[in-house]
Amino acid sequence: MSKESLKKFLKSQNHPSKATKVSLEALLPSEYLIIDVRDPKVYSSTPHFPKALNFNHFEEIKQFCLSNQDKKILLVCNGGLEAAKVGTQLVESGLKQIYFLDEYLQIVQEYFPLENI
């Protein structure tokens, strides 16, 4: 499979969530508090958004969101699935302004600089 075919396939994904999906083309990272929901070992060894917070336990994420209800929260992971799941749980818990990025980080880094710790 060519790189372009792979990118087209990956961009066609659509993970369902009760959180609001943000398209990569419309994303302005400075508008959000970004939470990376991946395992800390994965987060620290792979590219991630600069200034992203890393929580992978739901209660930690929920408490952070409750403390920042006046801000837009963007959930990210490697490919969108975990962010979509956590987003649904947060919305079902009554939280608002919960967003998720349904993109693979390999594609994201073509649009935004990512960093490693």
Secondary structure, 3 states (H helix, E strand, C coil): CCHHHHHHHHHCCCCCCCCEEECHHHCCHHHCEEEECCCHHHHHHCCECCCCEECCCHHHHHHHHHHCCCCCEEEECCCCHHHHHHHHHHHHCCCCCEEEECCCHHHHCCCCCCECC
